[in-house]
């Protein structure tokens, strides 16, 4: 029964990544390509044709990351985001060489997705690419998806709002992805669901302000092909924000993880020095010296009790010995005839031997 329950879980997310760095990099490339293409498609013609809103977009983003994670995380860990890769590299879950390969693969995948997404968009004299790409690119201020609505009231989401929301939601995304990776970078069984929920929630919050970058290569792939398309704000002019914020979030997550790891090692070292024991539920401090002294005290009490009991039994044994000696002494002074009469003869020969003795006397 245990093997039957374990096999499907291991099949979904093996405990080790692909041993080939080329396969790991190709998995990151393919996964990033699929995720970015789905995002660009939903953010361009999906938002216009379906008349969808931020919740629709967030739903598509979450499902896209979940699907790509299910397929490719078994090979590379399913980063698809340089911010996640940075956190994994800083905490040694991913090697520096793999980190470089992952970053290059993610960039290539996002740029390829942006190129293909732009090429399939239909254009005409009255329908330019700016019509399709306005809701697919990332920006703030006049480049915010909410600018057309907020500008009528004379307000807009500026630089500060963009920084706050991108860093905060970047922390959510990177942390959810990072904590569901094992020490060797392989995904846990909860990795897919954690990634989907984190990206979906973060997108729903960040989209009205910045278009929900959250991923530097996602912002780059579409910005390159939206450049020079007469958008309100050139996406390349604001692209640095969508690199700085997620990477800062990744560095913060890595720093917190390193601090907690150091504290845990200190606790474990202190536990070993004080003879503590570690249980499955966590670090449980148990002073074995106290327990050992308690056991020794209990043993001492038991040892003290046992001599007392022997001493109490000793007086009872002495009278029995004296009475036995006295009985033997009295029997030795009794008449021989009485002794012979009290003994029950076991054989006929003994009885015959006793009769002459009586006759002689």
C-alpha positions as CSV (number, residue, x, y, z in Angstrom):
1,X,0.0,0.0,0.0
2,X,2.8,2.4,0.8
3,X,4.5,1.9,-2.6
4,X,1.1,2.3,-4.4
5,X,0.7,5.7,-2.7
6,X,4.3,6.9,-3.2
7,X,4.7,6.1,-6.9
8,X,2.2,8.8,-8.3
9,X,3.7,11.5,-6.1
10,X,7.3,10.7,-7.2
11,X,6.1,10.5,-10.8
12,X,4.6,14.0,-10.6
13,X,7.7,15.6,-9.0
14,X,10.9,13.5,-8.8
15,X,13.2,14.2,-5.9
16,X,16.1,14.9,-8.2
17,X,16.5,17.2,-11.3
18,X,17.8,16.2,-14.6
19,X,21.5,15.5,-14.4
20,X,22.1,17.2,-17.8
21,X,22.6,21.0,-17.6
22,X,21.5,21.3,-21.2
23,X,18.1,19.6,-20.4
24,X,17.6,21.8,-17.4
25,X,18.3,25.0,-19.4
26,X,16.0,23.8,-22.3
27,X,13.2,23.1,-19.7
28,X,13.5,26.7,-18.4
29,X,13.5,28.0,-22.0
30,X,10.4,26.0,-23.0
31,X,8.5,26.7,-19.8
32,X,9.2,30.4,-19.9
33,X,8.2,30.5,-23.6
34,X,4.8,28.9,-22.9
35,X,4.1,31.0,-19.8
36,X,5.0,34.3,-21.6
37,X,3.1,33.5,-24.7
38,X,0.0,32.7,-22.8
39,X,0.4,36.0,-20.8
40,X,1.0,38.1,-24.0
41,X,-2.0,36.5,-25.8
42,X,-4.3,37.0,-22.8
43,X,-3.1,40.6,-22.3
44,X,-3.5,41.5,-26.0
45,X,-6.3,40.1,-28.0
46,X,-7.8,38.3,-24.9
47,X,-8.5,41.5,-23.1
48,X,-10.0,43.1,-26.2
49,X,-12.0,40.4,-27.7
50,X,-13.3,38.9,-24.5
51,X,-13.7,42.2,-22.8
52,X,-12.1,40.6,-19.9
53,X,-10.8,42.3,-16.7
54,X,-8.0,41.8,-14.2
55,X,-9.5,38.7,-12.7
56,X,-9.6,37.0,-16.0
57,X,-6.0,37.9,-16.6
58,X,-4.9,36.8,-13.2
59,X,-6.7,33.4,-13.7
60,X,-4.8,32.9,-17.0
61,X,-1.5,33.8,-15.5
62,X,-1.9,31.4,-12.6
63,X,-3.0,28.5,-14.8
64,X,-0.1,29.2,-17.2
65,X,2.5,29.0,-14.5
66,X,0.8,25.9,-13.0
67,X,0.8,24.1,-16.3
68,X,4.4,24.9,-17.1
69,X,5.4,23.9,-13.7
70,X,3.7,20.5,-13.9
71,X,5.5,19.8,-17.2
72,X,9.0,21.2,-16.7
73,X,9.7,21.5,-13.0
74,X,10.8,17.9,-12.8
75,X,13.7,18.8,-15.1
76,X,14.8,22.2,-13.9
77,X,12.8,23.1,-10.7
78,X,10.4,25.3,-12.7
79,X,11.8,28.8,-12.0
80,X,10.7,30.6,-15.2
81,X,11.7,33.8,-13.4
82,X,15.1,35.4,-12.9
83,X,14.0,36.6,-9.4
84,X,13.4,33.0,-8.4
85,X,16.6,31.9,-9.9
86,X,18.5,34.6,-8.0
87,X,17.0,33.5,-4.7
88,X,17.9,29.9,-5.5
89,X,21.5,30.7,-6.5
90,X,22.1,32.9,-3.4
91,X,20.9,30.1,-1.1
92,X,22.8,27.4,-3.0
93,X,19.7,25.6,-4.1
94,X,21.0,26.2,-7.7
95,X,24.6,26.5,-8.8
96,X,25.9,29.7,-10.2
97,X,26.5,28.0,-13.6
98,X,23.0,26.8,-13.7
99,X,21.8,30.3,-12.7
100,X,23.5,31.8,-15.7
101,X,22.1,29.2,-18.0
102,X,18.7,29.6,-16.6
103,X,18.7,33.4,-17.0
104,X,19.8,33.1,-20.6
105,X,17.2,30.4,-21.3
106,X,14.5,32.5,-19.7
107,X,15.4,35.5,-21.8
108,X,15.4,33.6,-25.0
109,X,12.1,32.0,-24.2
110,X,10.4,35.3,-23.3
111,X,11.8,37.1,-26.4
112,X,10.6,34.2,-28.7
113,X,7.2,34.3,-27.1
114,X,7.0,38.1,-27.6
115,X,8.0,37.8,-31.2
116,X,5.5,35.1,-32.0
117,X,2.7,36.9,-30.0
118,X,3.2,40.1,-31.9
119,X,3.5,38.4,-35.3
120,X,0.0,36.8,-35.0
121,X,-1.8,40.0,-34.2
122,X,-3.8,41.3,-37.1
123,X,-3.2,44.9,-38.1
124,X,-4.7,47.4,-40.6
125,X,-4.5,51.1,-41.3
126,X,-6.9,51.8,-38.5
127,X,-5.8,48.9,-36.2
128,X,-2.2,49.2,-35.3
129,X,-0.1,47.2,-32.8
130,X,-0.6,49.9,-30.2
131,X,-4.3,48.9,-30.0
132,X,-3.3,45.3,-29.1
133,X,-0.2,45.9,-27.0
134,X,-1.4,48.6,-24.6
135,X,-2.8,46.1,-22.1
136,X,0.0,43.5,-22.6
137,X,3.0,45.7,-21.7
138,X,4.1,46.8,-18.2
139,X,4.2,50.4,-17.1
140,X,3.2,52.9,-14.5
141,X,2.0,56.5,-14.6
142,X,0.7,57.2,-18.1
143,X,1.8,53.6,-19.0
144,X,-0.5,52.1,-16.3
145,X,-3.4,50.0,-17.5
146,X,-5.6,52.2,-15.3
147,X,-4.4,55.4,-16.7
148,X,-7.3,55.9,-19.1
149,X,-9.8,55.7,-16.3
150,X,-7.8,57.5,-13.5
151,X,-6.7,60.4,-15.8
152,X,-10.2,61.6,-16.0
153,X,-10.1,62.3,-12.3
154,X,-6.6,63.8,-12.6
155,X,-4.8,61.0,-10.7
156,X,-2.6,58.1,-11.7
157,X,-0.5,55.3,-10.2
158,X,3.0,56.8,-10.2
159,X,6.5,55.5,-9.6
160,X,6.1,55.0,-5.9
161,X,2.9,52.9,-6.2
162,X,4.6,50.8,-8.9
163,X,7.7,50.1,-6.8
164,X,5.6,49.2,-3.7
165,X,3.3,46.8,-5.5
166,X,5.9,45.2,-7.6
167,X,8.2,44.5,-4.7
168,X,5.4,43.3,-2.4
169,X,3.9,41.0,-4.9
170,X,7.4,40.0,-6.0
171,X,8.1,38.8,-2.5
172,X,4.9,36.8,-2.5
173,X,5.7,35.1,-5.8
174,X,9.4,34.4,-5.1
175,X,8.7,33.2,-1.5
176,X,6.0,30.8,-2.6
177,X,8.2,29.4,-5.4
178,X,11.3,29.3,-3.3
179,X,10.0,27.6,-0.2
180,X,8.5,24.7,-2.2
181,X,11.9,23.9,-3.7
182,X,14.1,21.3,-1.8
183,X,17.7,22.0,-0.9
184,X,18.9,20.5,-4.2
185,X,16.4,22.7,-6.2
186,X,13.9,19.9,-7.0
187,X,10.3,20.8,-6.5
188,X,8.1,19.6,-3.7
189,X,4.7,18.1,-4.3
190,X,3.0,21.4,-3.3
191,X,5.2,23.4,-5.7
192,X,2.6,23.6,-8.5
193,X,-0.3,24.7,-6.4
194,X,1.8,27.2,-4.5
195,X,3.1,28.8,-7.7
196,X,-0.4,29.0,-9.3
197,X,-1.9,30.6,-6.2
198,X,0.9,33.1,-5.7
199,X,1.0,34.3,-9.3
200,X,-2.7,34.5,-9.6
201,X,-3.1,36.5,-6.4
202,X,-0.2,38.8,-7.2
203,X,-1.4,39.5,-10.7
204,X,-4.9,40.4,-9.5
205,X,-3.4,42.9,-7.1
206,X,-0.7,44.4,-9.3
207,X,-2.4,44.5,-12.7
208,X,-4.4,47.7,-12.3
209,X,-1.2,49.5,-11.3
210,X,1.6,48.1,-13.5
211,X,0.1,45.4,-15.6
212,X,1.6,42.9,-13.2
213,X,5.2,42.5,-14.2
214,X,6.5,40.2,-11.4
215,X,8.9,38.6,-13.8
216,X,11.7,40.6,-15.5
217,X,11.8,38.4,-18.7
218,X,8.0,38.6,-19.0
219,X,8.3,42.4,-19.1
220,X,11.2,42.3,-21.5
221,X,9.8,39.9,-24.0
222,X,6.9,42.1,-25.0
223,X,8.6,45.5,-24.4
224,X,11.2,44.8,-27.1
225,X,8.5,44.4,-29.7
226,X,6.3,47.2,-28.4
227,X,9.1,49.6,-28.7
228,X,8.4,52.3,-31.4
229,X,4.7,51.3,-31.7
230,X,3.4,54.7,-30.6
231,X,2.2,53.6,-27.2
232,X,1.5,56.3,-24.6
233,X,4.8,55.5,-22.9
234,X,7.6,53.5,-24.4
235,X,7.9,50.3,-22.4
236,X,11.6,50.2,-22.7
237,X,11.9,53.5,-20.8
238,X,10.3,52.0,-17.7
239,X,11.7,48.5,-18.1
240,X,14.4,48.9,-15.5
241,X,11.7,49.1,-12.7
242,X,10.4,45.7,-13.7
243,X,13.9,44.3,-13.4
244,X,14.9,46.0,-10.2
245,X,11.8,45.3,-8.2
246,X,11.6,41.5,-8.7
247,X,15.3,41.0,-8.3
248,X,15.2,43.0,-5.1
249,X,12.4,40.8,-3.9
250,X,14.4,37.7,-4.8
251,X,17.4,39.0,-2.9
252,X,15.2,39.8,0.2
253,X,13.8,36.3,0.2
254,X,17.3,34.8,-0.1
255,X,18.5,37.0,2.8
256,X,15.7,36.0,5.0
257,X,16.2,32.3,4.2
258,X,19.9,32.6,5.0
259,X,19.2,34.3,8.3
260,X,16.7,31.6,9.4
261,X,19.1,28.9,8.2
262,X,21.9,30.4,10.4
263,X,19.6,30.7,13.4
264,X,18.5,27.1,12.9
265,X,22.1,25.9,12.7
266,X,22.9,27.8,15.9
267,X,19.9,26.2,17.7
268,X,21.0,22.8,16.5
269,X,24.6,23.4,17.6
270,X,23.4,24.5,21.0
271,X,21.1,21.5,21.2
272,X,24.0,19.2,20.6
273,X,26.1,20.9,23.2
274,X,23.3,20.5,25.8
275,X,22.4,17.0,24.8
276,X,19.1,17.9,23.2
277,X,17.1,15.7,21.0
278,X,15.5,16.6,17.6
279,X,12.1,15.2,17.0
280,X,10.1,14.9,13.7
281,X,8.0,17.8,14.7
282,X,10.9,20.1,15.1
283,X,13.6,21.0,17.6
284,X,12.4,19.9,21.1
285,X,14.9,20.9,23.8
286,X,15.2,18.1,26.4
287,X,17.9,18.3,29.0
288,X,19.1,14.8,29.2
289,X,21.4,15.6,32.1
290,X,18.3,16.4,34.2
291,X,16.6,13.3,33.1
292,X,19.7,11.2,33.8
293,X,20.0,12.7,37.3
294,X,16.3,12.0,37.8
295,X,16.9,8.4,36.7
296,X,19.9,8.1,39.0
297,X,17.9,9.5,41.9
298,X,15.2,7.0,41.2
299,X,17.7,4.2,41.1
300,X,19.2,5.4,44.3
301,X,15.8,5.4,46.0
302,X,15.2,1.9,44.7
303,X,18.6,0.8,46.1
304,X,17.8,2.4,49.4
305,X,14.4,0.7,49.6
306,X,15.8,-2.7,48.8
307,X,18.2,-2.9,51.8
308,X,15.4,-1.8,54.1
309,X,13.1,-4.5,52.9
310,X,15.9,-7.1,53.4
311,X,16.5,-5.7,56.9
312,X,12.9,-6.0,57.6
313,X,12.8,-9.6,56.5
314,X,16.0,-10.5,58.4
315,X,14.5,-10.4,61.9
316,X,11.7,-12.6,60.7
317,X,14.2,-15.2,59.4
318,X,16.3,-15.3,62.7
319,X,13.5,-16.5,64.9
320,X,12.8,-19.3,62.5
321,X,16.4,-20.5,62.7
322,X,16.5,-20.3,66.6
323,X,13.2,-22.2,66.8
324,X,14.5,-24.8,64.4
325,X,17.7,-25.2,66.6
326,X,15.6,-25.4,69.8
327,X,13.3,-28.0,68.2
328,X,16.3,-30.1,67.2
329,X,17.7,-29.8,70.7
330,X,14.5,-30.9,72.4
331,X,14.1,-33.8,70.0
332,X,17.6,-34.9,70.9
333,X,16.7,-35.0,74.6
334,X,13.5,-37.0,74.0
335,X,13.3,-40.7,74.8
336,X,14.3,-42.9,71.9
337,X,11.0,-44.8,72.1
338,X,8.9,-41.7,71.6
339,X,11.0,-40.7,68.7
340,X,10.6,-44.1,67.1
341,X,6.8,-44.0,67.7
342,X,6.5,-40.6,66.2
343,X,8.3,-41.6,63.0
344,X,6.1,-43.4,60.5
345,X,8.0,-46.5,59.3
346,X,8.3,-46.5,55.5
347,X,9.2,-50.2,55.3
348,X,8.4,-53.4,57.1
349,X,12.1,-53.8,57.9
350,X,12.1,-50.6,59.9
351,X,9.2,-51.7,61.9
352,X,10.8,-55.0,62.8
353,X,14.0,-53.2,63.8
354,X,12.0,-51.0,66.2
355,X,10.3,-53.9,68.0
356,X,13.5,-55.5,69.4
357,X,14.6,-52.2,70.7
358,X,11.4,-51.9,72.7
359,X,11.6,-55.5,74.0
360,X,15.2,-55.1,75.1
361,X,14.4,-52.1,77.2
